[in-house]
Amino acid sequence: MALLSALAAQLLHITLMLLAAPLVVGVTRWLKARLMGRRGASPLQPLRDWAKLLRKRPVLAENASVISEAAPYAGFAACLLAIALVPSFAQGMALAPLGDLVLLAGLLTVARVALALAGMDVGTAFGGLGAAREMSFAAFAEPALLLCVLTFAILAGTTNLDAVAVAMRDGGLGLRVSLALAAVAMLAVAVAENARIPVDNPATHLELTMVHEAMLLESSGRHLALWEAQSALRLTLWLALLLAVFLPFGTAPAGSGPLAWVAGLLAWLLKMGALCLALAVFESAVAKMRVFRVPEFLGAALLLALLAVALLFVSTGLA
């Protein structure tokens, strides 16, 4: 019975994430439009766009290799597997033992590399420019993320996401300065990983400022739909990851039944809606920074994560 319950929770979690991904993007766009005094598109508009693109054949350049054909599927599969490992409304799901934070970082890297390779494959100037910027930003973002993982590993004794969430929910870690520093660092990395303001503007197509969009200029049809779906899954994954690590309250414990799942689902939806509102307010209040300032932004996140680890080493006597 426990195995069947874990499998059922896992299937419901994957279904929830796939349904939530387009809504997270659509609701965030709608909230930004309302905050700016505009009516805004329907929150279901991303679903309509993807349905339209999936009905169209991709148009490939003459010199495109198999990379341009395989990269969208590889990137989407990596994001789909990663999002299956991040708990949402319940803990103790079937794939919970595999939900390692280092594995999640590796899957996100696979998706990023697939996008960069697709951008460089055709050999256009903008694709190469966007790929170069993406990988240079990753050189700062990935070490910051791994240092945050090290912080959780020192505190919880493991890098398993479910175990970290349980330790945070039970209050065993307490309130620590190192956790606050790691939270700020992870927020900065999340903004950069999802190409959001102030690092990048997902709604712009200005040639000299594009990062994520520059790598998608040669994509069309169902390939473009997969890239857009991957972007939505990545945003949902990061929001769910922040909730699982820093706000795990209300999540149904492992081995619980459907009633606890319903309560956990309602709590997760409320928290996810609050994060979407916070993201919309933040992006409406700040401006996009210059591309050359992004390494400084991510470098500050790296330093904060390093300081969090250093403080833990000193406070726990591991130095």
PyMOL commands that set and color helices and strands:
alter all, ss='L'
color gray80, all
select helices_A, chain A and resi 2-35+45-54+66-85+96-98+101-121+125-156+161-169+177-193+213-216+221-246+258-285+291-316
alter helices_A, ss='H'
color red, helices_A
deselect
rebuild
show_as cartoon
